[in-house]
Amino acid sequence: MTTTAATKPRPIYLAGRWVESPDVLVIDNPADGSAPAGSTYNATEAQYEEAVEAAVAAFEVTRKLPAYERGRILREISAGIRDRREELGRLIALESGKTIRDALVEVDRAVLTFRLGAEEAERMTGELIPLDLMPASKDRIGITRRFPIGPIAAISPFNFPLNLAAHKLSPAIASGNPIELKPPSKDPLTMLLVAEIIAETGLPEGAVSILPMTRELGDRMVEDPRFKLLTFTGSP
């Protein structure tokens, strides 16, 4: 639902900056529809372009981030979510219609998701493979290494607005890849609150954008060749 909000909408997170747009997105309260759960903005085409260009530029920085720094960033996100547990739980319940109990369980799962990402960031070391399975390869070894792939496009669903988005953000940050996330239009406010936590970690500018957007702009993101990987959870 796109209309004029009664209260000031929550800004969207574009490559480390908070921005507004002319397209206000009002979030209905699905529990009873008595009052809006809040509002934000749909990104414009120009803002989408700015976010993609920032992600492409940021890749030159994020790909070189050492493991300890990626781990630190993810641990700070995990701790920030834990510290704002009640606030996030209330917002999930308000905009998604979940019970407070279920919403808090989702928050706790997201705390774990980012913590596990920190641990993975510090042990993505590749493999050393013996090749001496036949005489011709005696005294030889194979070495595998993992390399960041590049900017990632991510689309997350409405039924777990925090944790399923965390399952996209955490691996991207852990592996040194910038990411642009399209949160669900039905309940995007939770991830914009998480963006406040991300903004405090010192993550390189352009490494993360969280942009609500129209379906048409989302279709464009899916087909954009500047993204090297698409992660999508949902259905047609």
C-alpha positions, 0 to 999 in steps of 0.5 A: 500500500503506497500512500501518505503516512500520518507520521514521519516515515522511517528513512531507508538505508542506502550505502551507509546513508539514510535517505527519503523518497517521494514514494511513501510506503505505509505498512498495515497492521495485519493483526486487526488493521486498526492503525498503520504499523508504521511507514517508510519509503520505496526507493526510486530508480536513481536511488537503486542505481546509486546503491548498486554503483556503491556496492560495485565500488565497495567490493574493492574494499570488502574483498580485502577485509581481514577475517578478524575485521569481518568477524568483529563486524558480525559480532557487533551486529549480533550483540546490537540485535541482542541489546535491542531484543524487546524493541525488535520483537515489538516491531516484528509483532506489530508489522507482521502480526506475530505474537510477541513470543514468536517474534522474540524467538525470531530475534534470538535466532537472528542473534545466533545467525550473525554470531555463526557468521562471525565464526565462519568468517574466521574459519573460511580457510580453504583445504589442503588435499593430498593427491597421492592416490596414484603413482603419477601424483606422488608428493603432490597436493591440491590447495583450495581457497575461497574468494569473494564473488562480488556484489550480491542481490538479496530478496527476503520474505515477509514470514520471517522479516528478520531472521531470513534476511539475516541468513542473507546478510550474515554470509555476505558480510562474512565472505567479504561481499557487498549486498543490496537487500530488498526487504518484504514490502509487507514488513520492511521496518524491522530490517531498517531498524537492524540497519541502525545497528549495522551503521554503527559497526564501521562496515565500509561505505556501500557494503550494505543497502537495505532498500524497500522497492516496488516489484518492478524495481525488484525485477530489475534487480534480479536481472542486473548483471552487476550483481554476481549472485542472487539470493531469494527466499519466497515464491512467485 
